Amino acid sequence: MTDSEAPPAKTPEAVSGAPALPQEALRIASGYAFTGPALDLGALLWDGRCLPDVQIRIPLPMLNRHGLVAGATGTGKTKTLQLVAEQLSAQGVPVFLADVKGDVSGISAPGQENDRVRARASEVRQEWTPAGRPCEFYALGGMGHGIPVRATVTSFGPVLLSKVLGLNQTQEQSLGLIFHYADRKGLELVDLKDLRAVVAFLTSDEGKAELKGIGGLSTATAGVILRSLTAFEAQGMSPFFGEPEFDTNELLKVAGDGRGTVSVLELPAVQDKPQLFSTFLMWLLADLFHDLPEVGDVDRPKLVFFFDEAHLLFNDASKAFLDSITQTVRLIRSKGVGVFFVTQTPKDVPGDVLAQLGNRVQHALRAFTPDDQKALKATVRTFPDSAYDLEEVLTALGTGEAVVTVLSEKGAPTPVAATRLRAPESLMGPVDPADLDEAVRKSPLHGRFAEAVDRVSAYERLTAAGEAGSGPDAGKGAGTEAGARARGESPAPGPGAGEGRGQRRKAERAEGAEGDDDSLVQQVVGSGVFKSLARSLGTQIGREITRSVFGTARRRR
């Protein structure tokens, strides 16, 4: 029998020889005596003592009610994620982890027993057995150790892209108009040069008439967006956008032995691009949201998504962006996905989002400065009333200890419990980079996503039109049209021709196909506008709302 399947802990009164406890400690113990499947966090701390007979747990069905893992640097947040993730995997629940510092990959390997692990296991009455979990490793744009994760510009959408470009609200709305224009004209935005080519066309002499037809978009604002895109590319951001685009359904995999796969997104190589990686995490979550069906309350989540360095997501975010996050978090629960935000203090998370996080694991906080003291008081106010002096407890917690409150099996908050947490059973540190690379090469996903593909899209079409005198002279590159011909492709027509969005392979484009009636029908049916309309008519209201707010779009499935 595993720890997670163990029967609910007895209350201290029922344990032979257990010291008598105050009534408040007994009340806490009864609040965590769940009867169904649960994750074991650790043992109760009360009046300076660890009470292993009082186990603090989270009911498995409540993991899709979202949560917060918070605490100062070095207090053990990463180990808490590892502890929860490996238990979820053991119970058949897939997990997504963002590895910002590069120390989470050890979840794939058995842990190493030592004096500290033995001591902790003994203190909390844990039957510790070294064990790794099935993992897939990913890397944004292929930068780092992992299978490349890319998104097309079209699917990323204007709201998320505005966040990484640092655009203001007016510019964000204008970018949305540009996306709408490209979609209406069938100009497929696969990578950044596609979007830059469209904006350059609209700001050129040839595109002035088109620009006037896009309500609310000024030449000056379009110019600002174009300069932002150019600077963004100059910073080396191009590899993150393109094809093959990552399929977020891969995050829902279960291994052959029934354990949930832990998807680890390796981020150390892009630590200096926090706006980019935090927004990419939101794209993954938003993409999952509008693809998954409604399932209501489930016995176990379909996925638990840990959103590390969550404060980066909310910093300098527009109102539209914050509204999008709030709606996604609120509605994705009914699709079986739990989201845990990981940050230093609850004040890093907007109130509308924080109110939806039913499970809380708060590690120690520091109170060295007036700002620290203010944050401490604010944190205490986010907890239910408790028998603890939380200001004192939160500053006295040791590494691997936390204050916990979760939702019971009936959905009510459990009593606040200071907890000494269990030790993870997997390796508490990174695996060897060579082993990591080998695991990536052996993954069946490597062949699908490893190599980038640059096919004909908006940039090539507009460039060809410009060279023919019917479009802008935007983004000229040596051999653009000739290269297309050399690959057996036809230069695409001007921006009004409506090319199929990713459904027709290059080899199917023969010279002169644009004039063929059957080809025209295929183009219309394959166009972004047609597909978007078909999807919106055939999907649920929640998905329509999310698409309209975030502006994300899918080209396949």
N, C-alpha and C positions, 0 to 999 in steps of 0.2 A: 504494500500500500504506500503510495507516495504521500508527501506532506500535504499536497493540495487535496488529496482524497481522504485525508484523515477526518475522523469524526470531530464535531465541534468541541472546543476545549471545555473542560469542566470549570465551573466557577471555583474560586479558592475555597469556598465553604465545603465543597465536596471532595477536596483533596486531603487525604489523610496526612496529618501532621503539619498542614499549611498554617502559617501564622494568621491570626484573625486580621482582617483588613477593614479600614473605614468603609462606611456605607457607600461613599462616592466611588471608591475603587471597585466595589462589588457591582455597582450600577454600570460602570464602564465595561466590566467583564461580561455582564449579561447582554450588553449592546452589540457584542461581536460574536455571540454564540450562534452563528448561522448554521442552518441544517443542510443547505444545498452546496454545490461546488463553489469553491472560493480560492483566492490566492492568499498565501500566508506571508505577511509582512514581517512579523517579529513578535516580541513579548512586551507586555506593559511595563512601563517605568512609573513607579509611584513612591514618593517620599524617599528618593535616592536609591531605591532597590529595583532590581529587575525581577519580575514575577513571571517565570516561564509557564506557569499554569494558566495564565491569561494571555491567549494568543490574539493578536490583532490581525484582522483579515479583511479582504474585499470580496464581496459576492461576485462571481463570474458574470452573471447577467447584467450587473450594474456597470461594467467596464465601458459600455457604450453611452453612459451618462457623462462622459468626459471627466477631465481632472486637471489638476495643477501639481507639479513637482517644483518646489521653490527652495531657495536657500543660498547663502553666501558661497563664494568660491571656496572649494576645498572641503565642503561639509558632507559630501557623499552623494550628490544628486545622480551622478553617472552610474554609480553602483546600484542605486535604487532602480533606475531604468533597467539595468541589466537583470536585477533580481525579478522584477515584474515581467520583463520580456521573456525570460527563460521559462517562467511558470506558465505564461500564456501559451508559448510554443508547446509545452508539454501537454497542455489541454486542447491542442488542435487549433489554436487561434493564431493566424498570421500576424506579424508585427512589423512595423516600419520604424527604423531608428535613424536619425541623422547623426553621424559621427563627426562632430565639429573638430574635436581635438585629436582624433585618430586613436582613441583608446577603447573603442567599443568592439573592434573586430575580434577580440578575445572570446566573445560569446559563442564563436564557432568551435572553440577548443575546450577540452576538460580543464577545470581549475587545478591549481596546485595546492595541496594541503600543507599547512605550516602551523606554527604555534598560534598565530593570530586567528586563523580560520578555526582551528580546533577550539580555542577559547570562546570565540563568538558563538559557535554552534552549541557549545555546552551551556552558555549563559541563556540562550533563547530556546533550548531544548529542540534543536534542529538535527535531523538525521542527514548529515551532509555527505553527499556522494558526488565526486567530480563527473561532470557531463557537459559536453558541448551541444549546440543546437544547429539544425540545418539552416544554412545561410546563403543568401545571394548578396554579392557586393557590387555597388554601383558607384559611378563618379560622374559629376556634372560635366557634360561635354567631353568626357574621356580624360579629364585632367585629374590625374591621380590613379590609384589602384581601384579598378572597378569597371564594370560594363558601362559604356557611355550612356548617359541619359540626356536626350535632346528633346526640344519641343519646336514645332514650327511656329513661326511668328503668328500665323493665322489662329492656331489653337491657343496660343498664349494669351492673345486678346489685348485690347487697348488699355484696360484698367491695370492689369499686372505689368504690362510693358511700361506704362507711364510711371509706375513706382520705381522700376529699376533705372529709368532714364532721369528721374528726378524732376518730372514735369509738374507744373502747378495745375490747379483745377481747370482753368480755361484751356490750357494746352492739352490736358487729358481729354477734355470733351472734343477738342479739335482732332486729336488723334483718333478718337472714335469715329468721327466723320470720314477720315481717310480710310479706315478699315472698312467702313460701310461702302465707300466708293469702290475700293478694290474688290470687295465681294460682289457688288452689283455688276462690275465690269468683267468679272471672271479672271481677275489678275491674282494669281495664287501667290500668297506671301509665305514662302517656305523658310527663307533665311533673312538676315538683316539687309543684305544688298537688295533683296526684292522690295522691301519696304522703302529703303532709301531711294530706289529707282522710281517708285510711285510718287513719293513726295517731291523728288527732283522734277519729274514730269509736270506735276501740278503747279510748281513754281516757275516753270519755263514759259517762254513765249507761246509754244505750241499748246501748253496746258492751261493757259489763262481762262479760256472759255469753259473748260471743265471745272476749274476752281470756282468760278462764279456760280456754277450749278450746285455747289456743295454749300448749303446754307450755314452761315456762321463761321466759316473758315476763312481767315484773312491771310493775305500773302505773308505778312510779317510773322504771324504765328506758325505758318507752315515752314517758314525759314528757320525759326527757332527749333522746331522739331527736327528739321533736316540737319542742323548743326549738332544737335544733341545726339542724333543717330551716328553721325560721322565720328564724333568724339568717343562714343560708346564702342564703336568698332575699333577705333585706334587703341583702346584700352585692352584689346584682346578678347572681346566678348563674343566674337563670331562663332566659336565652336559650340556654344551652348544652344544655338538655334539652327535647325535644319532637319534633315532626314538621314536615316530612319528615325521616326519619332517614337519615343518610348511608349509602350503599352502599359498603362497603369493597372490593368487586370493582372499583370505579373505579380503585383504586391499581395494578391489574395491567395497565393499558392499554398497548398498543404503537401508535405513530403509523403513519400510512399508509405512510411510507417505511421502516418496519421498525425505527426507533429506539424505545427504551423511553421512555415518558413519565416525566418527573420531576415528582412530586407534591410541592409545596412548601406546608407548613402555616405560614402567617404568624402569628407569636405575639407581636410587639412590643406589641400592644394589651392582652395579658393577662400581661405580664411580672410584674405584681404578684400573680398568682394561680398560683404555681408548683405547688402541690399539685394544682390543677385540671388544668392543661395536661399535666403529667407523667402523671397518671392517665388522662387522655383518650388519650394516646399508647398507654398500655397497653391501653386498650379497643380501639383500632384493631387492635393486634397480636393480642389475644385473639380478636376477632371474625374476623379473617383465619384464625386457627388452626383454629377449629371449623367454618369453612366450606370450607376447601380440602381436596381429596382427597390421600391418600398418593401420593407419586410416587417415593420413594426417592432414590437418587443421580441427579442430572441433569447434562447437559452445561453448562447455564447456569441460574442461579437464576430462579425466577418473579418474584421481587421481592427487593430489598435494602433494608432498613428501618434508617435511621440514627436512633438514639434519643439526641437531644442533651440536655444537662444531666441525665444519667442519675442523678446523685447525688440529685436531687430525688425520684425515684421510690422510692428505698430509705430515705430519711429517715423515721424514726418509723413504719415499716411494720410491720404485725402479722405474726405468724408465718404465718397463712393467706395473707396477701398475698405474702410472700416465697416461700412454697412454690408458689404459683400461678405466679409469674414463673419460678421455676426449672423447673417442669414445662413451661411454654410454650416457653421457650428450648430445652430439651432435645428436645422433640418436634417443634417446628415445622420443624426442619431437614429432616425426611423429607417435608415438604410443599413443599419447594423455596424456602423463604424464609430469607434470611440476615439476621441482626440485628447491627448494630454499635452498641455503647454508646459515647457520647462524653462524657468527663468530664475532671477534672484529674488524678487519680491512680488507679491500679488499686484502691487500698484503698476507693474510693468504691463499689465493686461487691462484693456478698457473695461469699465464696469459692466457694460452690456454683455461682454463675452465672459467675464469672470462669474457673473450670476448664473451661467449655464454649466459651470464646472463643479459637478457634485462630489467629486472625490479629491481630497486634499492631502498632500504629503509635504509638510513644511519643515525643512531642515533649519539648522541654526542661522540666526541673523546676528550681525555685529551692531554695536551701538557706540562707536568711537567718536562720531561727529554729530552735530545737530541734525544733519540730513538723515543720518543713520537712525537716530532716535525717532525722528518723524516717521520714517518708513516702518520702524518697529511698531509704533502705536497704530499706524494704518493697517498693518498686517493683523494685529490682534483683533481689530474691529471687524475683520472679515470672517472670523471664526464664530461658531455658536457659543453661547454661554457655557462656561466649563468650571470644574472644580479647581483648575490650576490657576496660578498667577502666570499667565502666558508671557508677559513681558520678561519675567524672571526666567521662565523655563526656556524660552526661545534663545536667550543669550547664553544659557548654560549647557545646551545640548552638545554632546560630543560628536565626532565624526561617525557617521553610520547610525545616528539617532535622529528622530523626527517627531513632530506633532502631527497626528493623523486624525482625520474625520472622513468617513465615506458614507455612501448611501446603503442602507440596509436592504434586505431582500424585498421589503415593502416600499422602498423608495424614500424612506425617512432618514435624515442625518443621524449618524451614530454619535455617541458621546466623544468628545475630544480626548485623545489618548496619546500621551507621550510614549514613544515606542523605541525599543532597541531593535534595529532591523537585522534580519538574517543575512548571512553571507551568500553571495552568488555562488553557484556550483560550476560556472564556467570560468575561463581564465580572466582574471581581473587586470587586464592590460592588453596591448596590441599583439596580434600574431606576427610572425616573421613576414616581412614584405614579400619574400620569395614564395612563401606558402600562400600568401594572399593572391599573388599573381597567378600561381598555378590553379587555385580554385576558380579564378575568373576565366582562365583559358578553358577549363574543363566544363564550364557551365554551358548548357544547351542554348542559353540566350546569347552567348558570345557571337555566334555566327550571324544572328539576326541584327544585332545592334552595333557591333564593333566598328564597322567601316562606314564612314559618312558617304552619302550619295548626293550629288549636285545635279539635279535634272533641270529640264527647261521649266521655268516659272516666270514670274513677273519681270525680273531683271532681264532675262534673255529676250523676252518678247518685246519689251520696251526698247531695249538696245537695238534689236533687229529693225523695229519700226523706225527708230531714229536714223539708222544708217540708210534706210530706204527713203528717208525724207518725209515720213509720215508720223514721226513721233519725236520725243526729246533726244538730245544727245547726252543721255544720262549714264554715268557709270561705265564709260567706254572701256573695254578690256580687249587686249590683243587676242584676236582669234575667237571672239565670242560666237559670231555667226558661223564662221568657218568650222569651229570646233563642233557646233551642233550638226552641221552637215556631215562632218567626218564621222560622227557617231551614228549616221543613218537617220538623222532627225530633220524635220522640216522647220525652218524658222517660223515661229508662230506669228499670227497676224497681230494687228494693233490692239489697243486696250479694250475695244468693244466686242471682242470676239468670243468671250466666254469659254475658256478652256476647262476641261474636266478636272476636278480637284483630286488628283492623286489616284484616280481609278483607271486611267488609260496609260499604258506603258509607252515609253518613248518609241519603241520599235513599231507601234501601231500608228504613228503619225507619218504618213507618206506625203510626198510632195503633192500639193494640190488638193489635199483632203479637205481643206477648208471650204472648197466650193461644192462639195458633195452634199446632197440633201440628207442622206443617212448620217453623215459625219456631223452635220449641223444639229440634228436631233440628239445625237450622243453628247455633243458639247453642252446643249441646253440641259439635258437630263443630268449630266455630270457636274453642272455648274454649282458653285458654292451657294448661290441664292436658292436654287431648286432643292438642294440637299438640306439646307437650313430650314426651309419651309416644310419639307417632308418630315424632318425630325421634330420640329416644333408642333406639328399637327398630331404626331404619333406618340408623343411622350407626355409625362405627367406634369402637372402644374408646377411642382417644386423645381423640376429641371428647367422649365421655361423661365422661371424667376431667376434662377442662378445664372443661366446663360444671358439673360438680359442685363443683369447687374454686372457680372464680371466680364462679359463679352468674350468668354472662352468658347471655342468651337472645336469639334472633332471632325476629322476627314475620313475616318474609317470606323469599323465595327458595325 
